[in-house]
Every structure is written in C-alpha cells, then in structure tokens.
Amino acid sequence: MQALQFQATGSLDHLSFADLPMPVPAEGEVLVRVEAAGLNPSDMKNVLGRFPYTTLPRVPGRDFAGVVEQGPAQLLGKAVWGTGRGPGFTRDGSHARYLTVPAQGVTPMPQSLTFAQAASLGVPYTTAWDALERAQVQAGTRLLIIGANGAVGQAALALARLRGAQVLAAVRRPEQATSLHARGIDTLVLGDHEQLRMQVEAVYPGGAQVVFDTTGFWLPAAVDALAPFGRIALIAAPADGTVQLPALSLYRRGGELIGVNSLLYDTIGCAAMLHSFTEAFDQGHLPRPEAPCQIPLAEGVISYRALEAGSTEKVVLIPS
C-alpha cells in the first residue's frame, strides 16, 4: 500500500513516500481504508523529533476518515472518523492507504460532511473540546479566544457558541477580523501585549472569565486580561517549551492555568468526543467547515515542508 514513512527523526529529509505491506488488524481492531487524512503541525513536529516516545520506523498521521473493511459486523462498510494518541507515534498512522486502530477508536462520521472535511477536524475539535470542557466554559461565560483564525481557534469558536458562551475572538490581521465580524463574532485585532487588557475590558468589563490561548505566546498578557478567579487554557507552542508566567499577577487574581494536550487522549477517548459532535454537525448546530486543500498522498512530503515553512493552510492527504 502507499504510505508516508520516516525511519529516523530530526529532519523532514527522513520522510518519504513508500510502498508498504497492508496492515493486519489484531483481535478487537478494525482495518480502515483511509479516504482522507488530516495533516497537523504535530505530525510535522513528530518527524522532527519533538515527541521522544515515538517508535521507528513509523507512518505518521493522527486524523482520518475512511471506510471499515475488516472488523466487527456492525462497523463493516461504515464511513468512520477518528484521531488520538497512538497512530503516528507508537503505531502506524493515517498517512497511508490503510491503518488499523481499536474498534472502539472509530465512530460513524457525520453524514453532512465529506471525508475530507471530517478528516480535517479531529485534532482541532478534540483540542478545543478539551480546553472548553476543562476551563468550564458554559452558557454566559465570557470567553476570549486568542488565535481564533486557526484550526483550533475556529473549532473553539464553534463549540463555545454551541455552549451559549459569550465569545470574543482575537486575531493578528484586520482582514481576519473583518471575516469574523461578518459572521457576527465580536473580534479584536491584537497589537502590543500591553494593550490586550484594555482591549478586552472594553468588551468584558472586569476581564474575561476564560482565555483560551491557541498560540502559546500570549500568557503574560492573558493573565492581565483575566477576571478574578478566571481560567486560562494554554497550548504551549514555542519550540523550546518555555513560556513566561507572571505568577504574582495570576495569584492575585486567583487564576488557574490549564495545559491543553489532545495527545493525553487515546483513540477510544477521542472517538467518544467525535461521536458527541456528529449529531451537532448533522443537525446544523455546528457549522460545516470550508473544504480543506486536498493533496495526493504521493505529494505529502511537499505539504509537510510547506507546514514547516509556516503555511497555515489546512491540508488533507488523499490516498489513491
């Protein structure tokens, strides 16, 4: 079968397009014919060696949508989607024509979505769900989402509005703000870190009850924009893993800091999350995502390199 595979880490030069044997599902597993597989920054970072627990050689890829070809009778022929810890790290992942996962690690995908759309949502939606759930975002919560234009930010916007939260988006560029305003979302354009508190308090007097920083670069400013007893959910994006924490300011507000890492959830845990989204998509309570850029799997290495170079375009890889 066609697949991407890396034999070593440290450089994308180790990633190549290969012809590999078809995987054989073990007892309690399913064989999925992958129709589309999401490409996420963590996939690229995995090849670069950022995850020390990855075993080699390895097929990367976490997110997938496809059809079950072998497994329990109730799943045979079903269109499913999945994501989670394991694929791409300690077992072969989704950037291949076929993959195997636990049978409970897949769930029927929304009928309203294409394979490409479903494959683009796994990591962003499970990450956003984890952040909102653990930060106790509910109806009426004053929520600030920093980096709302990214895949995780867009997922957080959709899920927060579904929960009935008050939502304030923060983005870097005016054209991004214009697009969000057109959707009826209050939006501010990020400037200097020192300005964030005033910008937020102009919308939320007293500060935001929850700040979700999807970039990992706004923690000191986020603390200053926080209401008393507020909560910050954080994705630590810097390569060296170091983020400055103004501990005294956080302490004086009685604030909480929540680390968000979707890789703490295996495919079974993620399948439960995805299952909860399916009805919301099919009933129109969650917006259908824009069609992602679809790239043949054979050209996948080029897409990995574009991601390393800073591309923010959402890409799914399509086996043929």
N, C-alpha and C positions, 0 to 999 in steps of 0.2 A: 504494500500500500504506500501511497505518497504521504510524506510527513516532513516536518522540520525537526532537526535533532541537533543537540550540541554535546560534544564529547568532553569538553573542558569549559571552564568559566574564565572570566576576566576580559573578554573581548567578543564583539559580535562576529569576529572572524571565525569563531568556533561554531557558529550556527550555519547549517547548510540544509539544502533540500535533498532528501534521501528516499530510497525505496526500502521499506522495512517490512518484516513479516506482519501479517494481520494478528492483532492480539486475540488471545483466547480468554473468555470470561471464566473466572473461578466460580465455585458454588456461591450463590447469593448475589451474583453480579449480573449486569446486563452488557451486551455489546451494542454500542450506538454507532450508526452510520452518521458521521458528522456532516451536516449540510451547511453550517456556518459556525465560525469560532471567533469570539471576540479577541482583539489584541489590546492589552492593557499595559500601562507603564511597568507594573510588577513583572510582567512576562519578560520585558526587555532587561529589567534590573536583575532578574533571575539568571539570565545568560551572562550578565556582567559579574555575577558572583556575590550579590548582595544578600543572598539567603544561604547561610552556611549549612543548613540541613538538607539542601538539595543533593540527591544522589545522581551519579552519572553512569553511563550516558543517559540522556533524558530528552523526551519530546516535551516542549513547553506548551503552555496554554491552560487557562483555568475555565473560561466561559465557553459554553457550547449550546447549540440547538441542533437536533437531528431526529433520527428515527430508530427505535429499538428493533434490532434484527435478531437478537437472541436474549432470552431471559424469561421471567415469569409470564404465563399466558396472558394475564391481564394487561401487560405492557407491550406485547408483541405488536409491531406495526404502528405504535403510538408515536406521535410527534412530542418530543420532550425537550426540556431545557435543564441546565444545571451549571454549577460552579462550586468552588470551595477548596479548602486545604487538601492537598494530596496531589491531584492532577497537575502535572508540570513540575512538581517538586520531588516527591518521593515515589510517584508512579507516573507513567507516561500520560501526557495531557492531550488537549483538544486540537492542537495544531497538526492534525493528521486526518486521514480519511475515516479512521475508526478509533474508538477508545473504549475502554472498559471502566466501569465505576460500580459501586454498590447499587443494587436495585432500588434501595431507598434513597439513593443520592440523585435521582431524577424525578421529575414531576411533569405531568402534561402541560405543555406550553399554552399560552393564551391563543385562542382561535383567531383573535383580531390582529395578531402580529405575524409578520413573515419570519422565516428562520433567521434572516439577517438582523431584523430588529430585535428578536428575542436574544440572539447571541451577543448583542451589544450591551445588554442591561445587567448581566449577572453581578460583576464586581461593583459597578456604580450603585445599583439598587440595594444590594446586601450591605454595602458600606454605609450608605445613607440611612438605611433602616436601623442599623446598629447604633449609629450616632444619635438619631432622634429618640429611639427607644430608651437608651441608657441615660440620655440627658433629660428624659421625662417631658418631652415635647407633647403637648396635648392642646385641646381647644382653648384658644385665647392666649397661649404662650407667646411672648414677644421674642421672636427668633431672628437673629442676624446670620445670614449665610455668606461667608467670605469666599470668593471664587465661584459665584453662582453660575457662571457661564460654562464651567467644566462639566464633565460627565457626572461626577459625583454631586456637584452642586445642582445640576438640573434634576437629578433624582431626588435630592433633598427638598428642592422646591416643590416637586410634585407630591411627595409623601407628606410634607408638612402641611400643604394646603388640604390634602385629604383628611388630615387630623384636625383641621379647623384652626391651626395656629395663625397668628399674625406673622407675616413674613416680610423681611427687609433684605433685599439682595445687595451685595457689594461686588462690583466688578472694576476692572482696570481701565477700560476704554469707553468713551462716550457712546460709540455705536452699539456696544453691548448693552449699555443702559437703555438706549432707545428701543432696542428689540424687546427687552424685558418690560419696559413701560407699556409697549404696545399690547402686551399680554395681561396688563392690569396688575403688574407686580411693582410695588414700591422699590426703588433702586437708587443707590448712591454710587458715585464714581470715586474710587479710592484715590487718595492723594498721599500726603505725608502721614506717617504713623501717628504723629501728634494730633492730627485733625480728626481722627476717627471718632473719638469720644464726642466731640461737638456735633459731628455729622449724625451719629446715632441718636443722641439726645434730642436732636431736632425732630426726630420721628418718634422715638420712645423716651419721653421724659423720665429721667431716673435710670436709664440704661436698658440694655437687652437682658432678658431673663436667661436666654441661652444664646451662645455664639458657637457656630459650627465653622471652624477654620479648615476649609478643604485644601489649603495650600501649605500649611505648616510654617508660614513665615510671619504671621500677624499676632503671635501670642502676647507680647507685651502690650500692644495697642488694644487687643481684645479684652485683656484684663481691665484696662482703664474704661472700656465701654460697657462693662458689666454692671448689672443691677445688684443690690445686696442679695446675698445667698444665691447668686446666679451660677450658671454652669457653662463650662467651655468644653466642647468636643473638638479634638485635635487629631489631624493626620500629620505626622512628623515627616515631611518630605525632604529636608536637607540631606545631602549625601552622607555627611558625617554624623547625622543623627542628633546633632546638638541644637537645641532651641533655648533661648534665654527666657527664664521665668522670673518675673518680678514678684517674688514670693511675698514680700511685705504688703504689696498692693492687693494681692489675691487674698491674703489673710485678713486684711482689714475689711474686705467685702464679704467675708465668709464664703468665698467662692470655691467651686470644685473644678478640677481638671480631669477630663475623661479621655484616655487614649483610645483611638478607634483603629482597629486592625481586623479586617474581614478574614484574614488567614487564621484567626482563632476558631473559625467555624469550619467543620468538615463538610463534605458534600451532602451528608444527611441533614445536618443543621441548616445548610443553605437551601436545600430542597424545600424544607418547611417554610422558609421565608418566601421563596419564589411561589410556592403554592398559594400563599396568602395574597400575592399580587395578581394572580391570574384572573380571579373574578373581577377585581377592580379595573383591570385593563379591558376585559370583555364587556363590562357594563358601562364603560366610558368614564369611570371615576378617576382613572389615571390616564394622562394623555399619551397617545401613541407617539413614540419617538420619531424624529426625522429619519429617513432612510440613511443608514451609515454608508461610508465608502466601502465598496466591495472589491477586494483584491484577490486574484487567484492565489491559492496556497503556494504554487510554484514560484510566485514573486514575493513571498512573505518576507524574505530576508531584507529586501528593499524597504518594506514597511517598518521593520524593526529599526533599520538605520535612520529612517525619517523620524521615528519616535525618539531615538537617541539624540537627534539633531534639534529637537524641540517642537516637533509637529504636535498640534493639539487636535488634529482631525481624528474623529472616531472611525476606526477601521475594523472590518471583519474579514477574515480569511475564508475563502470558498474553495474547498477541495473539488476536484473534477474527476 
